[in-house]
Amino acid sequence: MAQTSKEEPQGGFRLLPAPSKFENGIVKFGDREIKIGGPLPKLADNEKLVRVTSSLCPVCYRLLPAVIFEKEDKLYIRKICPDHGEFEDLYYGDVGLYYKFDYWEYEGKGPKVPYVDLKSPCPFNCGLCPMHHQHSALVNLVITNRCDLSCWYCFFFAEKAGYVFEPTLEQIKFMVNQLKRQDITLVIQITGGEPTLREDLIEIVRVLRESGVKHIQLNTWGGTFAKMYFEDPEKAIRYARELREAGVNTIYMSFDGTNRRTNPKNHWEVPYTLEVFRKAGMTSVVLVPTVIKTVNDQDLGNIVKFAAYNLDVVRSVNFQPVSLTGMMKRNMRNKFRITIPEVLKAIEEQTDGEITRDSWYPIGTSVVFSKLIEALTGKEQFEMANHPSCGAGTYVYVEWRNGEPHFIPISKFIDLEGLLEYLKEKTEELREGGNKYWIGIKLLYNLRKFIDKEKGPKDFDVYKMLYNIIVNHNYEALGEWHYRTLFLGTMHFMDLYNYDIQRVMRCDIHYVTPDGRVIPFCTYNVLNDLYRDKILKEYQIPLDKWIKEHGENSIGDMMKYKRNATRLEQGEIYQLTYKLFL
């Protein structure tokens, strides 16, 4: 993509041209024309307005006014396209939880520099444009669109696209340099497709680390490690160890359930993959369930328990309510649609009330800590000021009784709301010129007031750890906290039916692309024909050329994974891993 001559005020970089332009009430995006505007939806007598936002028509992408409203203790979103009619969908499944999370809303400081010129309204001007409210927190780097699976809910893979996309090492270096312009801690998730299909994956990891990336996640379904384990266990362990030594910090691994029905994707392979990680010293695995109502929502408590039984390598579970891509009738959406509150409620019920829905807090509460440390040190801090409806999290301590895991959320032994309010108060004192030394002393003294030692874990000092994290900004203490607890998170990516422009503008999970842009997740994947597919196609490798250079076994049916379920189930590792779940 050619660059414009327009200079940025910071750093002398040139802005990339906007991907579209707005003329006479129409967004012109390539050869596509997208209309703007429609009627404001009306509310019935039993519906209460919460806020007005903007959304999209699922058929034509028309930018529409939308209302988010209460009905029967849930939140819904409604919009009316003059050409395609009314669309209504569940937005958030619990009113009370919505208002609790909304209290912790922060605007976000935005990226230090924009990447593209501003010519169209959001979300047709990505990315990042001057309207965006949040810098990058986690950046997805797509290194291939090839995959050895063909999951029905997947965003994309090569056979669907009709071409191969695999950026070169030089393109990858360029993309990392683009991210550096934000002057933030670089956190990159290597993703695909299935990244382990690239033979130069270890070299890519080294390139990222040498380029200054501080934290590298590898997004995988994990099958490569299991397949290698059956062929040659030592080779599999050596490969995982080389990835870790090259710079992979965390494995971000699909895991939709603990049995064959809820997790047809990788149920059989996971035990062997985790065995490889154990022996390779890869001890930071995040299990990532895509949660689909009527499919695996009854297995969420078991997923948490599975994580506890594998706590030697599993650090976190990140539940992702399914994004309903493509056109889908309302009755089908109702069948599969699940939002964050329903996920939290299911976890509460399926852990016998140990992890309550009140244990969870929105991602934005982390901003309280960022602002305090910024005020104490005078140094700008990394922020995650996501929209309150985007995600939530909690830490739980795992306590073992008679060989079974029980869960103590940190909200059971830390007065989180009191602590957060107190830290906000101290931050304001610092900003108003308060003495850092005396405020630090007060923090040291008063932190104990928010900790109930009797209800907390007996074998580690919560006060000392909190003090080291907040007052001493000790990264090792943060790491110890992370390794002594299990982090549970949830992130609900949008689709065309529940699309909320206010959420998009606050997104901090981004994609970096070979044309130099940085694009929010929910425009890259939801408006895939405008962003993802258009960009990747520009940098494609035609299938015939790919096959000529790499052989027929590297693409299509020839490279798809063929499972021998009987052999996998007969293995001792499989039996031990699932003995409490089958």
Secondary structure, DSSP 8 states (H G I E B T S, - for coil): ----S-B-SSTT-B-B--S-EEETTEEEETTEEEEB--------TT-EEEEEEEEE-TTT--EEEEEEEEETTEEEEEEEETTTEEEEEEEES-HHHHHHHHTT-------SS-SB---S-TTSS-BS-TT-----SEEEEE-----S---TT-S--HHHHTEE----HHHHHHHHHHHHTT-S--EEEEESS-GGG-TTHHHHHHHHHHTT-SEEEEEE-SHHHHHHHHH-HHHHHHHHHHHHHHT--EEEEE---SSTTT-TTTTTTHHHHHHHHHHHT---EEEE-EE-TTTTGGGHHHHHHHHHHTTTTEEEEEEEE----S---HHHHHHH---HHHHHHHHHHHTTTSS-GGG-EEGGGHHHHHHHHHHHH-S--------TTTEEEEEEEEEEETTEEEEEEHHHHB-HHHHHHHHHHHHHHHHTT--HHHHHHHHHHHGGGGB-TTTS-SSS-HHHHHHHHHTS--HHHHHHHHHHSEEEEEE----SSS--HHHHTT--EEEE-TTS-EEEHHHHTTTTTTTHHHHHHHT-EEHHHHHHHH-GGGSGGGGS----HHHHHHSHHHHHHHTTT-
